[in-house]
Each structure stands twice: as C-alpha cells, then as structure tokens.
Amino acid sequence: QKSSGADGERLREAANINKSLSTLG
C-alpha cells in the first residue's frame, strides 16, 4: 500500500511537470 501510494504520487508529479512543460513550451 505504501509503495503503491508513493508510485502514484510520483506518477502524478511527473504528469504535472509534463503538463507544465507543455504549457510553457
């Protein structure tokens, strides 16, 4: 459960960064 949560959080962060980069790009 802990690992799953960390993975999800990391994935969400990556998606957020990607979104930000796309917007800035």
Backbone as a chain_set.jsonl record, in Angstrom:
{"seq": "QKSSGADGERLREAANINKSLSTLG", "coords": {"N": [[0.847, -1.203, 0.0], [1.893, 1.248, 0.87], [3.994, 1.505, -0.945], [2.548, 1.556, -3.34], [1.131, 3.943, -3.04], [3.233, 5.798, -3.014], [4.243, 5.416, -5.577], [2.057, 6.243, -7.126], [1.925, 8.914, -6.359], [4.355, 9.863, -7.304], [4.009, 9.429, -10.005], [1.928, 11.146, -10.518], [3.152, 13.564, -9.981], [5.045, 13.611, -12.013], [3.35, 13.755, -14.219], [2.233, 16.23, -13.752], [4.458, 17.906, -14.028], [5.057, 17.411, -16.694], [2.787, 18.486, -17.863], [3.08, 21.162, -17.151], [5.436, 21.777, -18.511], [4.559, 21.427, -21.118], [2.696, 23.463, -21.282], [4.337, 25.688, -20.924], [6.102, 25.347, -23.011]], "CA": [[0.0, 0.0, 0.0], [2.773, 2.406, 0.945], [4.708, 1.589, -2.225], [1.569, 1.958, -4.353], [0.856, 5.363, -2.845], [4.409, 6.559, -3.441], [4.29, 5.336, -7.04], [1.0, 7.098, -7.654], [2.29, 10.312, -6.128], [5.455, 10.187, -8.219], [3.439, 9.462, -11.353], [1.122, 12.377, -10.595], [4.111, 14.672, -10.057], [5.616, 13.579, -13.372], [2.305, 14.238, -15.128], [2.103, 17.672, -13.509], [5.637, 18.547, -14.632], [4.869, 17.304, -18.149], [1.73, 19.441, -18.215], [3.672, 22.494, -17.013], [6.385, 21.95, -19.617], [3.764, 21.565, -22.348], [2.095, 24.794, -21.25], [5.41, 26.667, -21.107], [6.671, 25.123, -24.347]], "C": [[0.883, 1.254, 0.0], [3.491, 2.612, -0.397], [3.764, 2.104, -3.308], [1.305, 3.459, -4.254], [2.015, 6.207, -3.343], [4.488, 6.574, -4.962], [3.257, 6.271, -7.655], [1.364, 8.569, -7.519], [3.376, 10.742, -7.111], [4.917, 10.34, -9.642], [2.668, 10.768, -11.545], [2.052, 13.582, -10.732], [4.685, 14.765, -11.463], [4.606, 14.15, -14.362], [2.16, 15.754, -14.985], [3.242, 18.422, -14.181], [5.486, 18.55, -16.151], [3.863, 18.349, -18.618], [2.313, 20.861, -18.189], [4.608, 22.768, -18.183], [5.623, 22.186, -20.913], [3.175, 22.974, -22.421], [3.151, 25.864, -21.523], [5.965, 26.588, -22.523], [5.967, 25.994, -25.381]], "O": [[0.653, 2.192, -0.763], [3.582, 3.728, -0.909], [4.128, 2.977, -4.097], [1.263, 4.157, -5.267], [1.808, 7.216, -4.017], [4.766, 7.61, -5.567], [3.556, 7.004, -8.597], [1.145, 9.367, -8.431], [3.326, 11.835, -7.676], [5.307, 11.245, -10.379], [2.749, 11.407, -12.594], [1.778, 14.505, -11.5], [4.798, 15.851, -12.031], [4.964, 14.935, -15.24], [1.987, 16.468, -15.974], [3.025, 19.449, -14.824], [5.751, 19.555, -16.811], [4.062, 19.01, -19.637], [2.067, 21.657, -19.095], [4.581, 23.848, -18.774], [5.997, 23.044, -21.713], [3.157, 23.597, -23.482], [2.903, 26.823, -22.254], [6.259, 27.604, -23.153], [6.306, 25.946, -26.563]]}, "num_chains": 1, "name": "protein.A"}
